[in-house]
Amino acid sequence: MSAERRLEQLGLTLPPPPAPVASYVSAVRTGDLLFVSGQGPTRNGRPVYTGKLGGAISEEEGREAARLCAINLLAVARAELGSLDRIGRIVKLLVFVASENGFDRQPFIANGASDLLFDVFAEAGRHSRSAVGTNQLPFDIPVEIEMIADVASVPDGE
């Protein structure tokens, strides 16, 4: 089953891709790889969550923030490629988690994004990943995620 069909079955509608907030582009394709710039948990250009894990943000909210980051990553990827079915595999996620001192559950927060990618891409959504705690992220967001994907040479079904 295609990634686009799985997304539909999950009841997810991707938003327009978030615009870059500084001097960079949202995605770069080189060869068969698509590098998607870090995305935060935003809707309509505004953070949905602010604060740090282990403080103002609960683990449940952190996982939901990571899931929203993944939705924004997919929106950028679709805008760049025309269809998520062009993605052959998710290669890697780099997850930054704004964390209070002593908070060490960054991998569990990152699962909010990873689990969504598994749901959308099945086995091709299994990826390598780093989950890193940091003291501050832009605009006080709790999570920022960047993604590397392998681009299939021919879309699924063609």
C-alpha positions as a Markdown table, in Angstrom:
| # | Residue | x | y | z |
|---|---|---|---|---|
| 1 | Met | 0.0 | 0.0 | 0.0 |
| 2 | Ser | 1.3 | 3.5 | -0.9 |
| 3 | Ala | 2.4 | 6.0 | 1.7 |
| 4 | Glu | -0.3 | 8.4 | 0.4 |
| 5 | Arg | -3.0 | 5.8 | 0.9 |
| 6 | Arg | -1.7 | 5.0 | 4.4 |
| 7 | Leu | -1.8 | 8.7 | 5.3 |
| 8 | Glu | -5.4 | 8.9 | 4.1 |
| 9 | Gln | -6.3 | 5.8 | 6.1 |
| 10 | Leu | -4.8 | 7.4 | 9.2 |
| 11 | Gly | -7.1 | 10.3 | 8.7 |
| 12 | Leu | -4.2 | 12.7 | 8.3 |
| 13 | Thr | -4.3 | 15.7 | 6.0 |
| 14 | Leu | -0.9 | 17.4 | 5.5 |
| 15 | Pro | -0.8 | 21.1 | 6.0 |
| 16 | Pro | 0.9 | 23.4 | 3.5 |
| 17 | Pro | 4.6 | 23.2 | 4.2 |
| 18 | Pro | 5.9 | 25.6 | 6.8 |
| 19 | Ala | 7.9 | 28.5 | 5.3 |
| 20 | Pro | 11.5 | 28.9 | 6.4 |
| 21 | Val | 11.9 | 31.4 | 9.3 |
| 22 | Ala | 15.5 | 32.4 | 8.4 |
| 23 | Ser | 18.1 | 32.2 | 5.6 |
| 24 | Tyr | 17.8 | 28.5 | 4.5 |
| 25 | Val | 15.6 | 26.4 | 2.3 |
| 26 | Ser | 13.1 | 23.8 | 3.6 |
| 27 | Ala | 14.6 | 20.9 | 1.6 |
| 28 | Val | 17.5 | 20.0 | -0.6 |
| 29 | Arg | 17.6 | 17.1 | -2.9 |
| 30 | Thr | 21.0 | 15.7 | -4.0 |
| 31 | Gly | 21.2 | 12.5 | -5.9 |
| 32 | Asp | 18.8 | 10.1 | -4.4 |
| 33 | Leu | 18.6 | 11.8 | -1.0 |
| 34 | Leu | 16.2 | 14.4 | 0.3 |
| 35 | Phe | 17.4 | 16.5 | 3.3 |
| 36 | Val | 14.5 | 18.2 | 5.1 |
| 37 | Ser | 15.4 | 21.1 | 7.3 |
| 38 | Gly | 14.5 | 21.0 | 11.0 |
| 39 | Gln | 10.7 | 21.4 | 11.6 |
| 40 | Gly | 9.0 | 22.3 | 14.8 |
| 41 | Pro | 5.6 | 21.6 | 16.2 |
| 42 | Thr | 3.8 | 24.4 | 14.4 |
| 43 | Arg | 0.5 | 25.1 | 12.7 |
| 44 | Asn | -0.1 | 28.1 | 10.5 |
| 45 | Gly | 3.3 | 29.4 | 11.3 |
| 46 | Arg | 2.9 | 29.4 | 15.0 |
| 47 | Pro | 4.2 | 27.0 | 17.7 |
| 48 | Val | 1.5 | 24.7 | 19.1 |
| 49 | Tyr | 3.7 | 23.8 | 22.1 |
| 50 | Thr | 6.3 | 25.9 | 23.9 |
| 51 | Gly | 8.6 | 25.1 | 26.9 |
| 52 | Lys | 10.9 | 22.3 | 27.9 |
| 53 | Leu | 10.5 | 18.6 | 28.7 |
| 54 | Gly | 10.8 | 17.9 | 32.3 |
| 55 | Gly | 9.3 | 21.3 | 33.0 |
| 56 | Ala | 6.2 | 22.9 | 31.3 |
| 57 | Ile | 5.8 | 20.2 | 28.8 |
| 58 | Ser | 4.7 | 16.7 | 29.7 |
| 59 | Glu | 6.0 | 13.6 | 28.0 |
| 60 | Glu | 2.7 | 13.0 | 26.3 |
| 61 | Glu | 2.7 | 16.6 | 25.0 |
| 62 | Gly | 6.4 | 16.1 | 23.9 |
| 63 | Arg | 5.5 | 13.0 | 21.9 |
| 64 | Glu | 2.6 | 14.8 | 20.3 |
| 65 | Ala | 4.9 | 17.7 | 19.5 |
| 66 | Ala | 7.3 | 15.3 | 17.9 |
| 67 | Arg | 4.4 | 13.8 | 15.9 |
| 68 | Leu | 3.5 | 17.3 | 14.7 |
| 69 | Cys | 7.1 | 17.9 | 13.6 |
| 70 | Ala | 6.9 | 14.7 | 11.5 |
| 71 | Ile | 3.7 | 15.9 | 9.9 |
| 72 | Asn | 5.5 | 19.1 | 9.0 |
| 73 | Leu | 8.5 | 17.1 | 7.6 |
| 74 | Leu | 6.1 | 15.1 | 5.5 |
| 75 | Ala | 4.4 | 18.3 | 4.2 |
| 76 | Val | 7.8 | 19.6 | 3.1 |
| 77 | Ala | 8.8 | 16.3 | 1.5 |
| 78 | Arg | 5.5 | 16.1 | -0.4 |
| 79 | Ala | 5.9 | 19.7 | -1.6 |
| 80 | Glu | 9.4 | 19.0 | -2.8 |
| 81 | Leu | 8.7 | 15.6 | -4.5 |
| 82 | Gly | 5.0 | 15.9 | -5.5 |
| 83 | Ser | 4.0 | 12.7 | -3.6 |
| 84 | Leu | 5.1 | 10.8 | -0.6 |
| 85 | Asp | 5.1 | 7.8 | -2.8 |
| 86 | Arg | 8.4 | 9.0 | -4.2 |
| 87 | Ile | 10.1 | 8.2 | -0.9 |
| 88 | Gly | 11.7 | 4.9 | -1.0 |
| 89 | Arg | 12.8 | 4.9 | 2.6 |
| 90 | Ile | 13.2 | 7.2 | 5.6 |
| 91 | Val | 17.0 | 7.1 | 6.3 |
| 92 | Lys | 17.5 | 9.1 | 9.4 |
| 93 | Leu | 15.9 | 11.5 | 11.9 |
| 94 | Leu | 17.8 | 14.0 | 14.0 |
| 95 | Val | 15.6 | 14.9 | 17.0 |
| 96 | Phe | 16.4 | 17.9 | 19.3 |
| 97 | Val | 14.5 | 18.0 | 22.6 |
| 98 | Ala | 14.5 | 21.1 | 24.7 |
| 99 | Ser | 15.1 | 19.6 | 28.2 |
| 100 | Glu | 15.3 | 20.8 | 31.8 |
| 101 | Asn | 18.3 | 19.6 | 33.7 |
| 102 | Gly | 17.9 | 15.9 | 34.6 |
| 103 | Phe | 15.4 | 15.1 | 31.9 |
| 104 | Asp | 16.8 | 12.0 | 30.1 |
| 105 | Arg | 13.9 | 10.5 | 28.1 |
| 106 | Gln | 14.6 | 12.2 | 24.8 |
| 107 | Pro | 14.3 | 8.8 | 22.9 |
| 108 | Phe | 10.8 | 8.3 | 24.1 |
| 109 | Ile | 9.8 | 11.8 | 23.0 |
| 110 | Ala | 11.3 | 11.1 | 19.5 |
| 111 | Asn | 9.0 | 8.0 | 19.3 |
| 112 | Gly | 6.2 | 10.4 | 18.5 |
| 113 | Ala | 7.7 | 11.1 | 15.1 |
| 114 | Ser | 9.2 | 7.7 | 14.5 |
| 115 | Asp | 5.9 | 5.9 | 15.2 |
| 116 | Leu | 4.1 | 8.1 | 12.7 |
| 117 | Leu | 6.7 | 7.4 | 10.0 |
| 118 | Phe | 6.4 | 3.6 | 10.6 |
| 119 | Asp | 2.6 | 4.0 | 10.2 |
| 120 | Val | 2.9 | 5.9 | 7.0 |
| 121 | Phe | 5.8 | 4.1 | 5.3 |
| 122 | Ala | 5.6 | 0.6 | 7.0 |
| 123 | Glu | 9.1 | -1.1 | 6.9 |
| 124 | Ala | 10.4 | 1.7 | 4.7 |
| 125 | Gly | 9.7 | 4.0 | 7.6 |
| 126 | Arg | 12.2 | 2.3 | 9.9 |
| 127 | His | 15.1 | 4.6 | 10.2 |
| 128 | Ser | 18.3 | 5.4 | 12.1 |
| 129 | Arg | 17.9 | 8.2 | 14.6 |
| 130 | Ser | 19.6 | 10.4 | 17.2 |
| 131 | Ala | 17.6 | 12.1 | 20.0 |
| 132 | Val | 19.5 | 14.9 | 21.6 |
| 133 | Gly | 18.7 | 17.0 | 24.7 |
| 134 | Thr | 19.4 | 20.7 | 24.4 |
| 135 | Asn | 18.8 | 23.6 | 26.7 |
| 136 | Gln | 16.9 | 25.8 | 24.2 |
| 137 | Leu | 15.3 | 25.7 | 20.8 |
| 138 | Pro | 14.1 | 28.5 | 18.5 |
| 139 | Phe | 10.9 | 30.2 | 19.6 |
| 140 | Asp | 10.9 | 28.2 | 22.8 |
| 141 | Ile | 9.6 | 25.1 | 20.9 |
| 142 | Pro | 10.1 | 21.8 | 22.8 |
| 143 | Val | 11.1 | 19.6 | 19.8 |
| 144 | Glu | 12.8 | 20.2 | 16.4 |
| 145 | Ile | 13.4 | 17.4 | 13.9 |
| 146 | Glu | 15.2 | 17.1 | 10.6 |
| 147 | Met | 14.9 | 14.2 | 8.2 |
| 148 | Ile | 16.9 | 12.4 | 5.5 |
| 149 | Ala | 14.9 | 10.3 | 3.0 |
| 150 | Asp | 15.9 | 8.1 | 0.1 |
| 151 | Val | 14.0 | 9.1 | -3.0 |
| 152 | Ala | 12.8 | 6.3 | -5.2 |
| 153 | Ser | 13.7 | 6.7 | -8.9 |
| 154 | Val | 10.2 | 5.8 | -10.0 |
| 155 | Pro | 7.1 | 6.5 | -8.0 |
| 156 | Asp | 5.3 | 3.5 | -6.6 |
| 157 | Gly | 2.8 | 2.1 | -9.0 |
| 158 | Glu | 4.3 | 3.6 | -12.2 |
